[in-house]
Amino acid sequence: MNLKTTLTLSVLLAFALVLSIQCSDEKNQNTRIEPVTTSILTTALSSLAVNLFQGLLGSLFKPSDYQDTVIFGRAMRIKMCGDTCVQITDRGSSITSTGTGATLQEALGDATKKIFDELLKKNLLSLHDLCVLHITFPHPNQALCPGAIINPCDLLHPVLTTPTPCINKLGDSYCNSNVQRCEDHLYQSFMHHNCWKACTNGLCSLNNGPVDPCKV
């Protein structure tokens, strides 16, 4: 193998490595749940799970007692760790949460919220999992969003939120002198890509409407 062939292979391997890293990053970005969405899902799932766990508390009388159940497709174990202390373990991942409060109900709510927060953050309970289970739930803020329903299937393909750079790629002079072409169907795609700043009159956004607080 001569030097030229060696260099060529090295370049190809480096290029393949870069593509692999980029694909991995894109996959992680596509599966990552936004923090705000995680918070809303945690609150909503916890409210439902507390009701499911509630019936098991009557069978727990001392710290050594426990009850096993399946919540949202996850095998879980619940046990008491004190008069107002509840411990929940996700048996698949061994993640354990401990909840405390003034009452046993508060402790249960605290432990439930913590366990689902961890599962969602670590993608052990994903939007895909919830979608497959056909789980829907009311928006946690019904006072602001009465009747709003959250469907995890709708969140699997989030709208791209990375903003288009607010620049004129072909220069201000060219773009400003051809701004009338921004809405010409023959040039619109080209102009929006290369003269975004000019086409939006410096606003760099075509959507100036109010944000819907009830849309996750």
Sequence and secondary structure as in RCSB ss.txt:
>XXXX:A:sequence
MNLKTTLTLSVLLAFALVLSIQCSDEKNQNTRIEPVTTSILTTALSSLAVNLFQGLLGSLFKPSDYQDTVIFGRA
MRIKMCGDTCVQITDRGSSITSTGTGATLQEALGDATKKIFDELLKKNLLSLHDLCVLHITFPHPNQALCPGAII
NPCDLLHPVLTTPTPCINKLGDSYCNSNVQRCEDHLYQSFMHHNCWKACTNGLCSLNNGPVDPCKV
>XXXX:A:secstr
  HHHHHHHHHHHHHHHHHHHHHHHHHHHHH   HHHHHHHHHHHHHHHHHHHHHHHTT  STT EEEEEETTEE
EEEEEEETTEEEEEETTTTEEEEEE SSHHHHHHHHHHHHHHHHHHTTSS HHHHHHTT  EE S TTTSTT EE
 GGGGSS        SS TT HHHHHHTGGGGG TTTHHHHHHH HHHHTTT   S  S   TT  
